[in-house]
């Protein structure tokens, strides 16, 4: 669910290739133990074989976890603010709000999206610096494979005749 939401935000801003890599990179690195229940709105940890295939050292794993943990509360608050503003925009669209007020709210929402995207991109760049070129390549292949599998799944099954 979160990957689809992130895709809808990221692809128009930075293109599908960067968005796919960013989503894949962030979603492939767990920040909590595999036995922990994901918090509301978090992506489930990836399969252990994907992480093992990257052969992350303990140092790399700790550095990536630190990057993901840094400013986590601020990022969550920013995402909540974005969701709130998006809901307000939808509510305004349903009513008799003036065009000018709608444009102002839309611009506010777009600004929040850009700020959140900037944070995610900076986080991705920091994590990228930790990986070796070979690990980057392996991760890229895993992300592409994951996206092919995701796209291959039907979102809405065909009705039975």
N, C-alpha and C positions, 0 to 999 in steps of 0.2 A: 504494500500500500504506500509506504513512504517513498519507495523508489519511483512509483508512478507520479506521486506528488512532486518529488524533486525534479523528475524529468520534465514535467509540465512547466516548472519554473526555470529550469536551467537551459533547456534546448533553445527557446527563443532568444535568450541572452547571450549564450556563448557557443551555440552550435552543438550538434548532436555528438560529435566525437569527443569534445572536451567534457560535455555534460555526462556522457556515458562513462568516461574515465573517472571523473570526479565521483559520481554516484557509486561506481564500482569500488573505487579505492576506499571511500569512507565506509561503505557497507561491508567490505571484506575484512575489516580490522575490528575484532570485538573489543569492547572496553569493559566488559564485565564477564565473570566466569560463565562457562557454558551452562551451568546448572541454574544460574539466576534467571528469573522471569524478566522478560523485557519490559521496560517501563512503557506507559502509554505513548504511542507515536514513535517508538524506536524500532529500528530494523533488527530482526533476529540475527544472532551471530551467524557467520557463514559456516559451511561445513568445515570440519577440521582438516580435511584433505586439501582444501584450497590454501589454507595458511601453511600447512606442512609443505606443500609444493613450492612455496616461496622460500622455504628454509630460513626463516627469520632467526637471527641470533637473539639471545635473551636481551641484549642491549637494544637491538632494533625494536623488539616487541615493547619494551619498557618506554622507549622514546616515543613510539607511535601512540601508546596508551596515554602518555603525558600530554601529547599534542591534542588528543581527542578530549581529554579531561579539562584542559585549560579553557577557562571562560565558558564552560558548559552551561552554567546557570544563566549567563548573559545571553547565550545563543538560544536557549529555550525560551527565555522571556521575549527575545526579538521575534522568534517564530510565533509565539502566542499573540504578540501585538499585530503581526502580519495577518494572522487568521482572524483576529477581531476586526481589523480594518477591512479585510476582504468581505466579511459578513456584513459590516455596515454598508459597504458599497452595494452588495446584493440587495440589501433591504431598501436602500435609497433608489435603486433601479426599479424596484417593484412599486414604489410610491410615485408621488408627483414632484419629486425634487427637480430643481432647475438644472439645465444643461451645465451651467457654470459650476454649480456645486458638485455635480457628478464628475466633471473634469478635474476639479480640485481634489476630490477624494481619490479618483483614479490615479492622479499624479502622486499623491501621497502613498498609495499602495505600491506603485511602481518604484518609488524611492526606497521603500522598505524592502522590496524584493531585491533591488540592486545592492543594498547594504548587506543583506543576508547572503547573497551570491558572492559578494566580495569576501566575506568572512570564510565561506566554504572554500573558495578558490585559494585563499591564503593558507588555509588549513591543509588543503590538498598539496600545495607547493611544499609546505614544511614536511609533510609525510614523504613526498617524492624524494626529497633530499636524503632521506634515511636509507632508501632502497638503492641497491646496486643496479647498474644497467640491465643485468640479466633478470633480476627480480622485477624490475619495471616491465620488461618484455613479457615475463611470465604472467604478471598481474594483468597486463593489457589483454593477453590471450584469454585468460580466465574470465575477464569482464565481457569480452566479445562473445565468448561461448555462452555465458550466462544470459546475455541479452538475446542471442539467437534462440536459446531455449525459452526465454520469457515471451518473445514475439511469436514463437511457434505454438504457444498455448492459446486456446480460444478463450477470449474474455466472456463471450456470451455463447453458450452452446446452442447449436441449431436445434430447433424444436423437432421432436420425433414425429414422423408422419404415420 
